[in-house]
Amino acid sequence: MRFRSVCGFVGRARLNINLPGFRKADTETRRRIVREIMDHFNVPEQWRMQVEHAALKKARDAWRNWKHMLYKKYLSEGKDPIPAYPQITKADWAEFKRVRATKEFAEKSFKQSELQKKNIHPHRMGVAGYYGMKLIWE
């Protein structure tokens, strides 16, 4: 099992799509996420804190990317994600749609889109980063 896959699954399964940001998750929820991820791996004690930190970051990134995908693939196209993602309730999906239809969300989305257009060096190395690509290049 890949570390990233487990972190992503747990993050998407345990965090509500209507949470405004990962930092808004309560401490107990974050501890539960880390505990559930770490149950899948044997980590030497001297590396445990660093791995737990990395697990929480991966879970956060996967959850945030999932919310973006829900917006792009389902909400923008008028599709229902509940059959594909049973952890989403009808009430949660209705709230998700309501929040994304607000003027504030549209303004923030536009502002971030404009900011991204200024990025002249987009990241293209994938999850392995420079060191993973270096093996391919050599």
ChimeraX commands (.cxc) that place a marker at each C-alpha (Angstrom):
marker #1 position 0.00,0.00,0.00 radius 0.5
marker #1 position 1.37,3.40,-0.94 radius 0.5
marker #1 position 1.72,5.99,1.79 radius 0.5
marker #1 position 0.14,8.71,-0.32 radius 0.5
marker #1 position -2.87,6.54,-1.18 radius 0.5
marker #1 position -3.60,5.70,2.45 radius 0.5
marker #1 position -3.22,9.34,3.51 radius 0.5
marker #1 position -5.53,10.48,0.73 radius 0.5
marker #1 position -8.19,7.89,1.46 radius 0.5
marker #1 position -8.25,8.63,5.18 radius 0.5
marker #1 position -8.26,12.40,4.64 radius 0.5
marker #1 position -11.18,12.24,2.21 radius 0.5
marker #1 position -13.11,9.76,4.35 radius 0.5
marker #1 position -12.72,11.54,7.70 radius 0.5
marker #1 position -13.05,15.23,6.81 radius 0.5
marker #1 position -16.31,16.84,5.84 radius 0.5
marker #1 position -16.38,18.60,2.47 radius 0.5
marker #1 position -17.86,21.70,4.09 radius 0.5
marker #1 position -14.99,22.27,6.47 radius 0.5
marker #1 position -13.69,25.71,5.43 radius 0.5
marker #1 position -10.06,24.69,5.79 radius 0.5
marker #1 position -7.95,21.86,7.17 radius 0.5
marker #1 position -6.81,23.97,10.09 radius 0.5
marker #1 position -10.43,24.30,11.16 radius 0.5
marker #1 position -10.53,20.55,11.91 radius 0.5
marker #1 position -10.46,19.95,15.65 radius 0.5
marker #1 position -7.42,18.39,17.28 radius 0.5
marker #1 position -9.17,15.09,17.97 radius 0.5
marker #1 position -10.10,14.69,14.31 radius 0.5
marker #1 position -6.52,15.31,13.23 radius 0.5
marker #1 position -5.23,12.83,15.81 radius 0.5
marker #1 position -7.75,10.24,14.60 radius 0.5
marker #1 position -6.58,10.75,11.00 radius 0.5
marker #1 position -2.92,10.32,11.96 radius 0.5
marker #1 position -3.71,7.27,14.10 radius 0.5
marker #1 position -5.68,5.62,11.28 radius 0.5
marker #1 position -2.91,6.27,8.75 radius 0.5
marker #1 position -0.14,5.09,11.06 radius 0.5
marker #1 position -2.00,1.82,11.75 radius 0.5
marker #1 position -1.11,0.81,8.18 radius 0.5
marker #1 position 2.66,1.29,8.54 radius 0.5
marker #1 position 5.51,0.20,10.78 radius 0.5
marker #1 position 7.67,3.23,11.43 radius 0.5
marker #1 position 10.81,3.30,13.60 radius 0.5
marker #1 position 10.24,5.42,16.69 radius 0.5
marker #1 position 12.95,7.97,15.78 radius 0.5
marker #1 position 11.04,8.80,12.55 radius 0.5
marker #1 position 7.51,8.65,13.93 radius 0.5
marker #1 position 6.98,12.41,14.45 radius 0.5
marker #1 position 8.26,13.29,10.97 radius 0.5
marker #1 position 6.13,10.60,9.34 radius 0.5
marker #1 position 3.03,11.69,11.27 radius 0.5
marker #1 position 3.62,15.25,10.13 radius 0.5
marker #1 position 4.04,14.12,6.51 radius 0.5
marker #1 position 0.89,11.97,6.79 radius 0.5
marker #1 position -1.16,14.92,7.97 radius 0.5
marker #1 position 0.18,17.08,5.12 radius 0.5
marker #1 position -0.65,14.41,2.53 radius 0.5
marker #1 position -4.14,13.95,3.99 radius 0.5
marker #1 position -4.66,17.73,3.89 radius 0.5
marker #1 position -3.51,18.02,0.29 radius 0.5
marker #1 position -5.62,15.07,-0.85 radius 0.5
marker #1 position -8.70,16.48,0.89 radius 0.5
marker #1 position -8.19,19.92,-0.64 radius 0.5
marker #1 position -7.61,18.48,-4.13 radius 0.5
marker #1 position -10.69,16.27,-3.72 radius 0.5
marker #1 position -12.84,19.28,-2.90 radius 0.5
marker #1 position -11.53,21.01,-6.02 radius 0.5
marker #1 position -12.27,17.92,-8.10 radius 0.5
marker #1 position -15.81,17.78,-6.66 radius 0.5
marker #1 position -16.30,21.38,-7.73 radius 0.5
marker #1 position -14.87,20.92,-11.23 radius 0.5
marker #1 position -16.15,17.47,-12.13 radius 0.5
marker #1 position -19.47,17.33,-10.34 radius 0.5
marker #1 position -20.75,20.77,-9.40 radius 0.5
marker #1 position -19.68,22.58,-12.58 radius 0.5
marker #1 position -21.12,19.81,-14.75 radius 0.5
marker #1 position -24.31,19.41,-12.70 radius 0.5
marker #1 position -23.56,15.81,-11.69 radius 0.5
marker #1 position -24.29,14.08,-8.38 radius 0.5
marker #1 position -21.18,12.74,-6.55 radius 0.5
marker #1 position -23.09,10.79,-3.90 radius 0.5
marker #1 position -23.15,7.46,-5.81 radius 0.5
marker #1 position -19.36,7.65,-6.28 radius 0.5
marker #1 position -18.63,8.97,-2.78 radius 0.5
marker #1 position -21.04,7.52,-0.21 radius 0.5
marker #1 position -19.41,9.48,2.63 radius 0.5
marker #1 position -21.04,12.63,1.21 radius 0.5
marker #1 position -24.57,13.13,2.51 radius 0.5
marker #1 position -27.30,14.95,0.60 radius 0.5
marker #1 position -27.24,17.73,3.23 radius 0.5
marker #1 position -23.46,18.11,2.90 radius 0.5
marker #1 position -23.69,18.27,-0.90 radius 0.5
marker #1 position -26.48,20.88,-0.71 radius 0.5
marker #1 position -24.34,23.01,1.63 radius 0.5
marker #1 position -21.27,22.55,-0.63 radius 0.5
marker #1 position -23.29,23.79,-3.62 radius 0.5
marker #1 position -24.72,26.70,-1.63 radius 0.5
marker #1 position -21.30,27.93,-0.47 radius 0.5
marker #1 position -19.80,27.69,-3.93 radius 0.5
marker #1 position -22.65,29.72,-5.40 radius 0.5
marker #1 position -21.93,32.73,-3.17 radius 0.5
marker #1 position -20.46,35.97,-4.43 radius 0.5
marker #1 position -17.56,35.70,-1.96 radius 0.5
marker #1 position -16.53,32.31,-3.34 radius 0.5
marker #1 position -16.69,33.58,-6.94 radius 0.5
marker #1 position -14.52,36.58,-6.06 radius 0.5
marker #1 position -11.95,34.44,-4.25 radius 0.5
marker #1 position -11.90,31.92,-7.11 radius 0.5
marker #1 position -11.40,34.67,-9.69 radius 0.5
marker #1 position -8.62,36.27,-7.64 radius 0.5
marker #1 position -6.78,32.94,-7.30 radius 0.5
marker #1 position -7.23,32.18,-11.02 radius 0.5
marker #1 position -5.68,35.52,-11.93 radius 0.5
marker #1 position -2.82,34.89,-9.53 radius 0.5
marker #1 position -2.20,31.44,-11.04 radius 0.5
marker #1 position -2.04,32.91,-14.54 radius 0.5
marker #1 position 1.05,34.84,-13.41 radius 0.5
marker #1 position 2.88,31.58,-12.62 radius 0.5
marker #1 position 5.38,31.31,-15.46 radius 0.5
marker #1 position 7.11,28.21,-14.03 radius 0.5
marker #1 position 4.43,25.62,-13.21 radius 0.5
marker #1 position 5.46,22.53,-11.27 radius 0.5
marker #1 position 5.80,19.51,-13.57 radius 0.5
marker #1 position 7.90,17.00,-11.66 radius 0.5
marker #1 position 5.05,15.00,-10.12 radius 0.5
marker #1 position 4.93,13.64,-6.60 radius 0.5
marker #1 position 8.48,12.26,-6.73 radius 0.5
marker #1 position 9.94,15.73,-7.12 radius 0.5
marker #1 position 13.45,16.49,-8.36 radius 0.5
marker #1 position 15.07,13.35,-6.94 radius 0.5
marker #1 position 12.47,11.06,-8.49 radius 0.5
marker #1 position 12.91,12.70,-11.89 radius 0.5
marker #1 position 16.69,12.64,-11.58 radius 0.5
marker #1 position 16.56,8.81,-11.72 radius 0.5
marker #1 position 14.60,9.02,-14.98 radius 0.5
marker #1 position 16.87,11.66,-16.48 radius 0.5
marker #1 position 20.08,9.69,-15.85 radius 0.5
marker link #1:1,2 radius 0.2
marker link #1:2,3 radius 0.2
marker link #1:3,4 radius 0.2
marker link #1:4,5 radius 0.2
marker link #1:5,6 radius 0.2
marker link #1:6,7 radius 0.2
marker link #1:7,8 radius 0.2
marker link #1:8,9 radius 0.2
marker link #1:9,10 radius 0.2
marker link #1:10,11 radius 0.2
marker link #1:11,12 radius 0.2
marker link #1:12,13 radius 0.2
marker link #1:13,14 radius 0.2
marker link #1:14,15 radius 0.2
marker link #1:15,16 radius 0.2
marker link #1:16,17 radius 0.2
marker link #1:17,18 radius 0.2
marker link #1:18,19 radius 0.2
marker link #1:19,20 radius 0.2
marker link #1:20,21 radius 0.2
marker link #1:21,22 radius 0.2
marker link #1:22,23 radius 0.2
marker link #1:23,24 radius 0.2
marker link #1:24,25 radius 0.2
marker link #1:25,26 radius 0.2
marker link #1:26,27 radius 0.2
marker link #1:27,28 radius 0.2
marker link #1:28,29 radius 0.2
marker link #1:29,30 radius 0.2
marker link #1:30,31 radius 0.2
marker link #1:31,32 radius 0.2
marker link #1:32,33 radius 0.2
marker link #1:33,34 radius 0.2
marker link #1:34,35 radius 0.2
marker link #1:35,36 radius 0.2
marker link #1:36,37 radius 0.2
marker link #1:37,38 radius 0.2
marker link #1:38,39 radius 0.2
marker link #1:39,40 radius 0.2
marker link #1:40,41 radius 0.2
marker link #1:41,42 radius 0.2
marker link #1:42,43 radius 0.2
marker link #1:43,44 radius 0.2
marker link #1:44,45 radius 0.2
marker link #1:45,46 radius 0.2
marker link #1:46,47 radius 0.2
marker link #1:47,48 radius 0.2
marker link #1:48,49 radius 0.2
marker link #1:49,50 radius 0.2
marker link #1:50,51 radius 0.2
marker link #1:51,52 radius 0.2
marker link #1:52,53 radius 0.2
marker link #1:53,54 radius 0.2
marker link #1:54,55 radius 0.2
marker link #1:55,56 radius 0.2
marker link #1:56,57 radius 0.2
marker link #1:57,58 radius 0.2
marker link #1:58,59 radius 0.2
marker link #1:59,60 radius 0.2
marker link #1:60,61 radius 0.2
marker link #1:61,62 radius 0.2
marker link #1:62,63 radius 0.2
marker link #1:63,64 radius 0.2
marker link #1:64,65 radius 0.2
marker link #1:65,66 radius 0.2
marker link #1:66,67 radius 0.2
marker link #1:67,68 radius 0.2
marker link #1:68,69 radius 0.2
marker link #1:69,70 radius 0.2
marker link #1:70,71 radius 0.2
marker link #1:71,72 radius 0.2
marker link #1:72,73 radius 0.2
marker link #1:73,74 radius 0.2
marker link #1:74,75 radius 0.2
marker link #1:75,76 radius 0.2
marker link #1:76,77 radius 0.2
marker link #1:77,78 radius 0.2
marker link #1:78,79 radius 0.2
marker link #1:79,80 radius 0.2
marker link #1:80,81 radius 0.2
marker link #1:81,82 radius 0.2
marker link #1:82,83 radius 0.2
marker link #1:83,84 radius 0.2
marker link #1:84,85 radius 0.2
marker link #1:85,86 radius 0.2
marker link #1:86,87 radius 0.2
marker link #1:87,88 radius 0.2
marker link #1:88,89 radius 0.2
marker link #1:89,90 radius 0.2
marker link #1:90,91 radius 0.2
marker link #1:91,92 radius 0.2
marker link #1:92,93 radius 0.2
marker link #1:93,94 radius 0.2
marker link #1:94,95 radius 0.2
marker link #1:95,96 radius 0.2
marker link #1:96,97 radius 0.2
marker link #1:97,98 radius 0.2
marker link #1:98,99 radius 0.2
marker link #1:99,100 radius 0.2
marker link #1:100,101 radius 0.2
marker link #1:101,102 radius 0.2
marker link #1:102,103 radius 0.2
marker link #1:103,104 radius 0.2
marker link #1:104,105 radius 0.2
marker link #1:105,106 radius 0.2
marker link #1:106,107 radius 0.2
marker link #1:107,108 radius 0.2
marker link #1:108,109 radius 0.2
marker link #1:109,110 radius 0.2
marker link #1:110,111 radius 0.2
marker link #1:111,112 radius 0.2
marker link #1:112,113 radius 0.2
marker link #1:113,114 radius 0.2
marker link #1:114,115 radius 0.2
marker link #1:115,116 radius 0.2
marker link #1:116,117 radius 0.2
marker link #1:117,118 radius 0.2
marker link #1:118,119 radius 0.2
marker link #1:119,120 radius 0.2
marker link #1:120,121 radius 0.2
marker link #1:121,122 radius 0.2
marker link #1:122,123 radius 0.2
marker link #1:123,124 radius 0.2
marker link #1:124,125 radius 0.2
marker link #1:125,126 radius 0.2
marker link #1:126,127 radius 0.2
marker link #1:127,128 radius 0.2
marker link #1:128,129 radius 0.2
marker link #1:129,130 radius 0.2
marker link #1:130,131 radius 0.2
marker link #1:131,132 radius 0.2
marker link #1:132,133 radius 0.2
marker link #1:133,134 radius 0.2
marker link #1:134,135 radius 0.2
marker link #1:135,136 radius 0.2
marker link #1:136,137 radius 0.2
marker link #1:137,138 radius 0.2
view
